[in-house]
């Protein structure tokens, strides 16, 4: 687990060209899934983002949303903002602007300016 955490942390911050080389040789999705299943909150966020970026259809987007929600429920602020976006735009889930606003507001309260901006836009769009 310590070695996996180091590998995943290094992959997360690597240049996209390095990530592409790694992806060609290794299944990082499997590493993220193992870490996420063990309860690693950062791995849950990263897996959700990775699955969304590589999504080939609604099933992949749904899996992405599930991992992002788990990370958000565990207190990860970035995941709170991401699940807010997912719910606002219906990425793998039904659009739920009320739930999106709950998550976006929670992320905004701890300093996520982009989440605050999106919450404002959603409220303007709804005429609130």
N, C-alpha and C positions, 0 to 999 in steps of 0.2 A: 504493500500500500504506500509506503514512503517513496519508493522509486516511481510508482505510478503517479503520485502527486507531483513529483519533480518533473516527470515527462509531460504531464498535462499542463503544468504551469509554464514550462518552456514552450510548448506548442502554442499555448494561448497568446503569448507575446511575440512569437516568431513572425518574421516577414512572411507575407503570403506566398512568396516564391519558395521559401523553406517549407512552409506548410504543404504546398503542393508536392514537393519532393517526398516528404514524409507520408503523405496520403497515398502516393504511388506504391509505397513499400509496406505500409502498415495500416491496420484498421483502427484508427484512433477512436472511431465511434464505439467500438467494443470496450476500449479502455474507459471512455467516459461513462458508458452504461454501467460497468462494474463499479466504478467509483460512486456514481449517482445512487445505485442500489444500496451501497454501503452507507449512504446518508451524507455524502459530501455535497454540501449545498452549492459550492462553486461549480462542481461538476454537473449538477442538475441544471444550473443556468447555462453553462457552456454547451451541454448536450442539447438543451432546448434551442439555443441559437444555431448550433451546427445543423441540427435536423431541419430547422426552418430554412437555412441557407441552401441546403441540399435537397429540399423537398421536391418530390416528383408527383405529388398529388395530395388529396385531402387527408389520406391516412398519415402521411409524414407530417403534415401541418398539425394534425390532431395530437400526434405523439409529441411534437415540439411544444404545443400548448400545455400538455400534461406536465412535462418536465419544468417548464417555466412557472406554472402554478405551484408546483411543489417547492421550488426555490423561493418564490414569493411568500408562500405560507411559512417558510422557515426564516423569513426576515431579510432576505437579500433585496436591497433597495433597487438595484438594477433590474432584477426579476420582477419587482412590483411594477416598475414602469413598462417593462416589456409585456407583461400579461395584460396591463391596461391597454397597450396598443393592439394586442391580439384580440381582446374583447371589443375594442372600438371599431376595428376593421373586419372582424370575422375571419381571422386567419386560422382555419381549422376548427373553429367553433362558431356558434351562432353569434351574431352581433348582439352585444348587451352593453349599451352605453352606460346604464346605471352602475353595473359592476365595474366597467372600465373606469368610471369616475372615482369609485371607491379606491381602486388600486392606484390610479394616477395621483389622487389627492394624498394618499398615504406616502407615496414616493416623494411628492412635492414637499410635504411637511418636513422631510429630513434632507431637503436641499436639492432635489433633482429638478433643475430648471426646465428641462425639456418636458418632463412629465407635467409640470405646472402649465406650460404653454399649451400642450395638447389638451389638458383638462379645460383650459379657457376656450380653446377652439371648439371643443365638443359642446360646451355650454352655449357658446354663441350660435352654433349651428342649430341647437335645440331651442334657442330663444330664451334661455334661462338667465 
